[in-house]
C-alpha cells in the first residue's frame, strides 16, 4: 500500500513542523532519523497537539507516521510510548471515552489525546 495512511500522517507532521508553535519541535524529531523510541513519543506528542483537545489519535497513527508500511512492527512500542507519555502527564490514554491508568492492565483499542488541564 503505497501512498496510504503513513504518507498522509507524515504530511500532517510536515505541516506541524513547518507551522512552528507547539508541536513543531516534536514533529521534526518524529520525521528525523533518531532513536525509534524518541520518534514515536514525538509523533504522539505532535499529532495529539495538532489535533487539539477535542480529538485523539490511535497508536497506529504514530507508528504509521514514523514507519510507513512497516508500522505493525511498532504497535507494542507505540502503546508503550503512550504509557510513558501518560505517566508524565503529556497525554491521556482513553478506552471507550474513559481515561485509563497508564500503569493499569488494559487491552484492546485505545486512543491518545492531549492531556486536559
N, C-alpha and C positions, 0 to 999 in steps of 0.2 A: 504494500500500500504506500505508494509514493505520493507526496504532496498532500497528505491527510492531516489528521489532527495534530500530530507533532509539529508539522510545519506552521500551522495556524498558531499554536501555542508559542513557538519560537518567535513568530512575527509579533505576537502580543508582548512578549518580553522585550523585543526590539523597540516597540512603541513606548513601553515603560522606561526603558533605558534612555531613549532619545528625548523623552519628555521632561527629564530632570525631576526634581522633587522626591517625595517619599517613594521608596521602592526602586529608584533608578540604580543606585549602587548595587542592590541585590540582583536586579535584572542583569547587570553587567557580569557579575560573578557567575550567575546561573548560565549565561551564554558563553562563558570562558572555558578554559581547559584545566581548571584546578581540580582538587580532590572531589570525587563524586559526592561525598557526604556534604561538603560545603555547597556544592552546586545545587543539590536537592533542597537543602534548607533555604538557600537564597531564592530558588524558584518558587517555593511555597510562600515565602515572605512577599516577594514581588507580585505574584499573581493574586494573593489574598488582598494585598494592599490596593492593587489596581482595580479589583472588582468591588471593593468597598464593603461597608458594614452590613449591607442587606443581601450580600451574595456569598457564595462559598465555592471552594474548588474540591475536586476529588484528588486523592494522592496520585492517581494515574495522570492527572494534568501535569503535575510536577515532573513525573517520570518521563512522560512523552516529550515535554519541553526540553529536557536535557539529553535524552537518549534516542529520540526518534522512534524508528521501527523496533528497536530493542528494549522498549520501555517495560515490558512484562518482567524482565530480569531484575528490575529495580523496585518492584512493588513493595517488597518487605522493607527495603531500605527507605522508601518514601514514607511508609507508615511509621517507621522508627524516627525519621526526621520530624514528622508531625508530632510524635510524642515528646521529643526533645523540645521543640518549639512551644508546645502547650505547657510543659513543665516550667519554662522560663517566662510564660505569660505573653508571648508574642502572638499566639493564635489560640483558638479554641477548637477542639475536636467535637463534632456532633454526630449523633446517630438518631435518625427519625426526628430531627429538630431539637433534641435534648443534648446539652453539653455532657460529655463523659469524662471521667477521670483518666488523665493520660497514663497513670500507673495501674489502672484497673484492667481486669481481664475481660476484654470485649472482642468480638469477632464480627465479621460481616461488613457491609458497606459503611463507610464513614465519609464525612465531609469536613472540610477545614475552612475556618473563616477567621478574619482578623479579630483579635481579642476586643471585646467590648469594654468600654471604660467602666 
